[in-house]
Amino acid sequence: MTAFWTEPDFDEHEMVHFVHDRASGLTAIIAVHSSHLGPGAGGTRFWHYPNPKDGLRDALRLSRGMSYKNAMAGLPMGGGKAVILADKAKTKTPEMLAAFGDAVEALGGRYVTAEDVGMSEADMVALASRTAHVSGLPADGEDAAGGDPGPFTAIGIYHGIKAAVRHKLGKDSVADVHVAVQGTGSVGGGVARLLAKDGAKLTLADIHADRAEALAAELGGKAVDADAIMSVACDVFSPNALGAILDEEGIARLDTPIVAGGANNQLARAHHGQLLFERGILFAPDYVINAGGIISVATEYLARRDGTPGDINEVRKRLAQIPGRLEEIWQESDVSKTSPDVVADRMAQKLIGR
């Protein structure tokens, strides 16, 4: 694993830091892709990887995605990501969190962390006792930024889905629009609830079938098996679980004109965006539509760093800009006959000086 520069997902990353603390059992990877716009910012993922190289792959891909996401969101932050390599039981201890917090602090602010898969607001509080370079902490009042970024991610995706429906289907409302939601956790569940309020027709799936069934019952939708959701005939397929699902097989299964969801790195490889484009499927680049969480996290962190409370109204203002960014990408895609993911990548690369 030390020869990370030979990995296909290595993209001239500025730093790939391997952490091992024997006493606590912590093994982690912290990757900073670019600090052109500011410190590398992105959440920590706590996950069991049967092959540790998959953890390295995640760190490399996700940190690059964060560079693009933060740049496209107009944030003065670079791109970073961390993964903690959990055991099969996903054992998480205070000692392990303390060791990870110390590792983040030792980087002197080059990396700023927050919640991601497997990490909670309570975990961020624990990390904050060891490092100042952490965000996603409890909000200090109703008008303050902070707390779990998941709901803000969901709001951004909801705005993005409405923009996609308007661009592709010519509809100003999602009422009666059929959305198939993959993943019903904090983000996917939040997206589904927001869509349901607007009268969307929902089909839901999750690896935890009982969770999808409960949400479907709550919202008047339908639950299907996790392995069936990508084949559902729908107006919008919204992936909100883990990434790399859009490969040759996955794209061939799709029966939808729109893919718009919050999962990171949905395209298994770069050329898969072209496959979607050739099928006439409108794709919302994930790091643009799912920027709500990092908008909240960055607003909170930058304000706290400057000794002021983060303003929730600033978060809402930035969330409302997501549809406009997507529309700009889609319009350029239509004119240039280039897939939206390539258009977005070129915009982001220009912003980070690459």
BELLINTA-V910152 format. One record per helix or strand of 2 or more residues. SS is the DSSP state (@ for helix, = for strand). FROM is the first residue (numbers start at 1). TO is the last residue. If there is no record, write none. Layout:
((SS FROM TO) (SS FROM TO))
This chain:
((@ 4 6) (= 15 21) (= 26 34) (= 40 41) (= 44 47) (@ 52 72) (= 78 85) (@ 94 106) (= 111 113) (@ 121 128) (@ 150 169) (= 178 182) (@ 186 197) (= 201 205) (@ 209 219) (= 222 223) (@ 229 231) (= 236 239) (@ 248 253) (= 258 259) (@ 272 278) (= 282 283) (@ 286 289) (@ 292 305) (@ 312 319) (@ 322 336) (@ 340 351))
